Amino acid sequence: MKTRNRLSVVVLFLTFVSCTNNKNVDLAIKNSPEEPREIVSDHYELFLPNTQEGLLILFPCFPCNAENTRTEFNIIDLAISNHIAVLLMNFNQHLWLSSQEKKELENIIMNAINKNSINASNTYIGGFSSGGNVSLLLADYLKSSKSPIQPQGVFIADSPIDLLALYENAQKTIKKNFSEIAVGEAKWIVEMLETDIGRGDTALVKYKMKSPYLSCINAINNLSALNDLEIRLYSEPDTAWWKKNRQAEYEDMNAYYIEQFTDDLTEMYGDENVTYIKTENRGYRSNGDRHPHSWSIIDENGLVNWILSKQK
């Protein structure tokens, strides 16, 4: 599958940019150990329980892969114990999807489902950082194209959903010149977006075509087919951490745009289908480093409970 060769990007991609209300009744979460069947391919890692009643598809952050997701997000054992198959995708280095890429992803997932006799009637798709952008756009495609894969829910974890805001905040970060890591990321982001999308007023049309969301015009036209599935949006707006480590204000963070995104999605789809989950002090990397831009902001038990509550 076509991907951009961005090997120079650091693993902390998009760390500078950027009301929990559980509407489901808590269910009994099982934690009994069960050895899953593991299938590894070039495109994914698949973990299958002995009895399978749900499917969780996860997309990694920009420079990451299935192995990184497995390391940073402790979901597999819990999901398997509750009869949920987990499909960890290797697809990365994308902030948006072309029509061809959406179709190719559908084919990869469909092949995994058919080859391994997976029950896909209770499917959830989600991703961290840029993987959340991919998840939203793919879910919309699957719904609008009447794909055999019909997700029941989609979720993101601190994703840069507004690409124009990502570009503008990267420019601000370069001017601040505070953190070497942040400035390096920002220069790379500006170069990539100017190369692939353009600059100035003429680029707005392309941003509208590619970005999951544009806050400046409240545009969610690329997500117009999500009306009958549930949407969860996670972020951890630790303003003190971002100020200390990146000299970033709340308006520079992914959380700021996710909150606006929540409002616009709610206006379109209703508050019963859209949930913004704002976390506190959950963001830690697997090595123990504190970082609010992490997979760990998602509560694994809450996620599994959400999936179980929608079993057909």
CORDAUR-V537057 format. One record per backbone hydrogen bond with DSSP energy under -0.5 kcal/mol. NH is the residue of the N-H (numbers start at 0). CO is the residue of the C=O. Records with the same first field share a line. If there is no record, write none. Layout:
NH: CO  CO
This chain:
3: 92
5: 3
8: 5
12: 9
14: 11
17: 251  252
19: 277
22: 20
28: 26
29: 27
35: 33
36: 47
37: 35
38: 45
40: 43
44: 87
45: 38
46: 85
47: 36  45
52: 50  82
53: 82
54: 121
55: 84
56: 54  123
57: 86
58: 125
63: 60
68: 64
69: 65
70: 66
71: 67
72: 68
73: 71
74: 72
75: 72
78: 74
79: 75
80: 76
81: 77  78
82: 79
83: 78
84: 53  82
85: 46
86: 55
87: 44  85
88: 57  86
89: 42
90: 42
92: 61
101: 97
102: 98
103: 99
104: 100
105: 101
106: 102
107: 103
108: 104
109: 105
110: 106
111: 107
112: 108
113: 109
114: 110
115: 111
116: 113
117: 112
119: 117
122: 119
123: 54
124: 152
125: 56
126: 154
127: 58
128: 156
130: 127
131: 128
132: 128
133: 129
134: 130
135: 131
136: 132
137: 133
138: 134
139: 135
140: 136
141: 137
142: 138
143: 139
144: 140
145: 142
146: 141
149: 147
150: 148
151: 122
152: 122
153: 229
154: 124
155: 231
156: 126
157: 233
160: 158
162: 160  212
165: 161
166: 162
167: 163
168: 164
169: 165
170: 166
171: 167
172: 168
173: 169
174: 170
175: 171
176: 172
182: 178
183: 179
184: 180
185: 181
186: 182
187: 183
188: 184
189: 185
190: 186
191: 187
192: 188
193: 189
194: 190
195: 191
196: 192
197: 192
202: 199
203: 200
205: 201
206: 202
207: 203
208: 204
209: 205
210: 206
212: 160
213: 218
216: 213
217: 214
218: 213
219: 217
222: 219
223: 220
225: 222
228: 225
229: 151
230: 272
231: 153
232: 274
233: 155
234: 276
237: 235
238: 236
241: 237
242: 238
243: 239
244: 240
245: 241
246: 241  242
247: 241
251: 248
252: 17  249
253: 16
255: 17  252
256: 17  252
257: 253
258: 254
259: 255
260: 256
261: 257
262: 258
263: 259
264: 260
265: 261
266: 262
267: 263
268: 264
269: 265
272: 269
273: 269
274: 230
276: 232  274
277: 275
278: 234  276
283: 281
284: 288
287: 284
290: 282
293: 291
296: 293
297: 294
299: 297
302: 298
303: 299
304: 300
305: 301
306: 302
307: 303
308: 304
309: 306
310: 307
